[in-house]
Amino acid sequence: MRVLHIITRMIVGGAQENTLLSVEGLDQMPQYEVTLISGVDRGPEGDLLARARQTSRLIVVPELCRNINPLADIVAFCKLYRLIRRGRYHIVHTHSSKAGVLGRVAAKLAGTPFIVHTLHGLVFHEYQPWIVNRLWWAAEKICAPLTDHFISVSSIISQKAIAAGVVRPEKISTIYSGMELDWFLKANVDPLAVRRQFGIAGDAPVVGKVARLFPLKGHDQLLDAAPEIVKRHPDVRFLLVGDGVLYQHLRNRARQMGILDNFIFAGLTSREQIPQMLSAMDVLVHTSLREGLARVLPQALAMGKPCVSFDIDGAPEVVIPGKTGYLVRPGDAVGLADAVSHLLADPQLRARMGEAGRSLVDPAFRAETMVQQIAAVYTRLIDRHRERLARFDKLDPNGRHPGTLKIGPIAQTDTD
C-alpha cells in the first residue's frame, strides 16, 4: 500500500515531528510504503529535513512555502499533482494549512482513492482579522468533501471543527500527537548543570516556558502575572526557552517592571536538549492563546513536572486541575499568579502531580501508539471502500500488478 504524507515545511515543531514520526513508523509496517513531501523553510527554529532525508523517502518541493505566494503556490500545486500521479499512491495524508489545501485538491484530481487530513490545530481562529478567518474557513469547507477522514490531535479540536461545520462527526478521529516519549520518561539529565549554566541557585524555584518568542505564545500574559509571583517568591526565576521577534520587547517589559533579574532568556535549544531544560524547572507554564495540544505539556508531565496552562484547545485533556496541574482562564493574570505560587510553595504537591502526569501520558503519547491508531484509520477506510482500490489498481498505466510497483530508493530533490 503506497502512502504519501505532505506537509508545508519541516521546521522543528509539533506538527512536523508528528508527521515525521508517523512516516517513519508507518514505513516500518510491512503493508505500507511511505513517502514524504515537504516544502522548505529555513527558520531560526532549525529543521528536520536532515533527519527526514536519512529516515524516509523524502521529496522536497521548494515552491511549497507557508506564506501565500500565488505564483509559487501554482507551481507547487502542479508539482504535487504530477508527483501524486506518478507515484500512484493509494493514500494521500496531508498536514498543515497550505499543504492541506493544495495536497488534497491535487490528490483528488489525480484520482487518489483515499485522502486523509490531520488537524494539528484550526487554521481559522478568533485572533485573525475577520476576512482572513473567513477565507481559511471557506478553504477548509471546500476541502472537506474531498477528504475521506480527518485526524485531530485533541478531542476539543475535533469538537471545534464539527461545530464550525467543516467536518462531520463520523469523519473525524482524535489521535494524540505521539513523540519519542522515552526521551522524557527515561531522560539522563543533570538539572543542576542547567542551573549552573544560567546562574540559578540550586534551591531557587524555577518557572519554565518553552515556546518561540512570538505573538499568541503568551509571554506577555506570563509577564502580567510575574510581579505577583516575584512578590510571593522573591528568588523565583523564569526560564524562557526559545527565541523570536519579541525578545527585546519582553526584556524591556521585564526591566520596566523591575524584575529583569528574575528572567532568564535561554534562547534556542535543540530538540534533543529539551529534556535537560525541563529537568531544571519546578513548574511549566503554558500561556499560549491558541494551540492544538502543545507537545511541551505531555513532555513536561512525562518528566514529572506539574503544568499551569491557559484553558485553551487541547490543554484540558492533559492538564487535569488538581491532578496534573491547574487550568487558568486565558489572560487571567491573578489566576495564573495564584496557581503558580501555590505549586511553588508545596513541593509535595508538585511531586504528586508530577507522578500523576507521568502515568497520564504513557502510553497515550507514545509515537508507537499514534502510528498504530493512524494505521487503524487507514484500515477502516480501505475495508469500507475496497471497490475504490480495485478501480484504481486496474488503471495502473504500466499494466502491472499493484504488488510489483515499488517506489525504489529514497527520492530527494536537492534544494541547496
Protein Blocks (a to p, Z undefined) as FASTA:
>chain_A
ZZddddfbdcdcfklmmmmmmmmmmmmpmkbccdddddddddfkopaklmmmmmmccddd
fklcfbdcfklmmmmmmmmmmmmmmnopabdcdedjklmmmmmmmmmmnopabacdddfb
dfbdfkbcfklmmmmmmmmmmmmmmpmbdcdfbfklmmmmmmnopacfklcccddddddf
klmmmcccdfklmmmmnopafklccddddddddehklmmmmmmmmmmmmmmmmmbccdde
dddjklmmmmmmmmmnopmmmpccebjadfklmmmmmmmpmbdcdfbfbdfbdfklmmmm
mnopacddddehjlmmmmcghklmccddehilklmmmmmmmmmmmmklmmmmmmmmmmmm
pcklgfklmmmmmmmmmmmmmmmmmmlmmmmmmmomnlpafklpcgbjaddddfZZ
